[in-house]
Structures are given as C-alpha cells and as structure tokens.
Amino acid sequence: MTCNSNFTLNSNNYCQYSDPNCVLPAATKCNQCAFGYFITSSGMCIQLKNCTVINLLNNSCSQCDSGYTLSQGTCVQILITVTLNCQNYNSLTGKCIACSLGYSLINSICVSTLCKTYSAVNGVCLSCYTGYILINSTCIAAQQLDPYCETFNVNGKCS
C-alpha cells in the first residue's frame, strides 16, 4: 500500500498526514505548524519568508521585511519601478518619494532641476535651461566646458 504526497503509512497500515514542519498532525491535515510556518486553509504548513514579525496567536506574518508587503498573512515582494536618482521609495506603492540633491520629484520621477524639458517615462533630460548644455542626457554648465568662452551654441561649442 502507498500513500499520497504529504502522507505516510503508519503502524496500523493507514495513511496519516506527514509534514516535517507540522508539530501537531491529524489524520488528514496539520493542526499546528512549527515556528516560522503557518497553516493554509487546506491544513498544509507553509514557510513564512521575508517576515520580520510573526503573530504567535495564528502563526502568520504581521510585518514584512523592507521591499515586501503583507498579503493574507504572508510577505509578497513589491515590484519597484527603478527611478534614476531616487533616494527613497514608498514600500507600499513601489514609487519614488524623495530624490537625490539637485533633482525634483515630479509624478514619482526624479528630474534634474537643470532640465527644461524631460521624458515623462524616466525623467531623462531632453533640453536644458539657458547657460547649460545637454550632453548624454545631462545638463552641464556651459562655463565648465570652456571657462574662456563667453557664448556657446546649442551643441556646447564656443561661438
């Protein structure tokens, strides 16, 4: 006689629930799981991963690691849309809430304060304010390019 998955044959030749993470097994399911595991509605033990605070009354997670959010007693990873020059993300929404110095937060995107126009998708500069030249999507002070030049063309060349 053989038993289904998660069951073993006991000394009375009956299939009994068997799970190495179950501390109080019953005939067809687990009644109590080991610390760090919780019981699903079907009576199986599931490990609580990325959990910082475990509720001992029901052996479920009540607080998750950074980058994870609570969902039905378990921790689910938050997918963060990476924003260039973002200094701080909201762990619940995955959006940027604070930018690095020299950048402004506009619709969850960090945009250089030197940009006149920018991409609404990723905040990359498309044009710069007067006195700055766009080089590789970055606004650079024209005087940094050539301190002896008085006027520059749109390509950053002395004119």
C-alpha positions in Angstrom: 0.0 0.0 0.0 1.3 3.5 -0.9 0.1 6.9 0.3 -0.4 10.2 -1.5 2.0 13.1 -1.2 2.4 14.5 2.4 1.1 11.2 3.8 2.9 8.2 5.3 1.8 4.7 6.2 1.5 4.4 10.0 1.9 1.2 12.1 -1.9 0.4 11.6 -1.5 0.5 7.8 -3.4 3.8 7.5 -2.2 6.8 5.6 -1.5 9.6 8.0 -0.7 13.3 7.3 3.0 13.8 7.5 4.9 17.1 7.1 8.3 17.7 8.7 7.1 21.3 9.6 4.0 20.1 11.3 4.2 19.7 15.1 0.7 18.6 15.7 -0.5 16.3 12.8 -4.0 15.0 12.4 -5.3 12.2 10.2 -5.8 14.3 7.1 -4.1 17.7 7.8 -1.8 19.6 10.2 -3.3 21.3 13.3 -0.2 23.2 14.3 2.9 24.1 12.3 6.5 24.7 13.6 7.6 28.3 14.3 8.1 30.2 11.0 5.4 28.3 9.3 1.7 28.8 9.1 -1.3 26.6 8.2 -3.1 27.1 4.9 -6.8 26.6 4.6 -6.1 23.0 3.4 -4.0 22.2 6.5 -0.6 22.3 5.0 2.5 24.1 6.5 3.9 27.0 4.5 7.1 28.8 5.5 6.9 32.5 6.4 9.6 34.0 4.2 10.8 37.7 4.5 8.7 38.1 7.6 10.1 40.3 10.5 7.2 39.9 13.0 5.3 36.7 13.4 1.8 36.6 15.1 2.1 33.7 17.5 -1.7 33.5 18.0 -2.3 32.3 14.5 1.3 31.7 13.3 1.0 34.2 10.5 3.1 37.2 9.5 2.1 40.6 10.7 5.1 42.6 9.4 7.4 42.1 6.5 11.0 42.9 5.6 11.7 46.1 3.6 10.7 45.7 0.0 7.8 43.3 0.9 4.2 43.9 1.7 1.7 41.8 3.8 -0.8 39.8 1.8 -3.1 37.3 3.7 -0.5 36.6 6.4 2.5 36.2 4.0 5.0 38.6 2.6 4.9 39.4 -1.1 7.7 41.3 -2.9 6.9 44.8 -4.0 8.0 45.4 -7.6 9.7 48.8 -7.6 10.0 50.7 -10.8 13.5 51.9 -10.7 13.7 55.6 -11.0 17.1 57.2 -11.7 18.4 59.5 -8.8 15.7 58.3 -6.4 16.8 58.4 -2.8 13.8 56.8 -1.1 10.9 54.6 -2.3 7.5 54.1 -0.7 7.5 50.3 0.2 3.7 50.0 -0.3 3.4 51.7 -3.8 6.9 51.0 -5.1 7.2 54.6 -6.2 9.8 57.2 -5.5 9.0 59.6 -2.7 12.4 61.5 -2.4 15.1 62.4 -4.9 18.8 63.0 -4.7 20.1 66.5 -4.2 19.7 68.5 -7.4 16.6 66.6 -8.5 12.9 67.4 -8.1 10.1 64.8 -7.7 7.6 65.2 -10.5 4.9 62.4 -10.7 7.1 59.9 -8.8 10.0 60.6 -11.3 13.3 62.4 -10.3 14.1 65.2 -12.8 17.2 67.3 -12.7 16.5 70.9 -11.6 18.6 72.0 -14.7 16.2 70.3 -17.2 13.9 72.5 -19.2 12.1 69.5 -20.8 12.3 65.8 -19.8 11.0 62.4 -20.6 7.8 61.7 -18.6 8.7 58.0 -18.6 12.1 58.1 -16.9 13.0 61.7 -16.2 15.9 61.9 -18.6 16.7 65.4 -19.8 15.7 66.4 -23.3 16.7 70.1 -23.1 18.3 72.4 -20.6 17.8 75.9 -19.3 19.9 78.8 -20.6 23.5 78.6 -19.6 23.5 74.8 -19.7 24.3 72.3 -22.5 22.8 68.9 -22.9 25.5 66.2 -23.1 24.5 62.5 -22.8 21.1 63.5 -21.3 22.8 65.6 -18.6 22.7 69.4 -18.3 26.2 70.7 -17.8 27.1 74.4 -17.2 28.5 75.8 -20.4 31.3 77.5 -18.5 32.5 74.1 -17.3 33.2 73.1 -20.9 35.4 76.1 -21.7 35.9 78.8 -19.0 37.4 81.2 -21.6 34.4 81.2 -23.9 31.6 83.8 -23.5 28.9 82.3 -25.7 28.1 78.7 -26.7 26.0 77.2 -29.4 23.3 74.5 -28.8 26.0 71.8 -29.2 28.2 73.2 -26.5 30.8 74.6 -28.8 32.3 78.1 -28.3 30.9 80.5 -30.8 
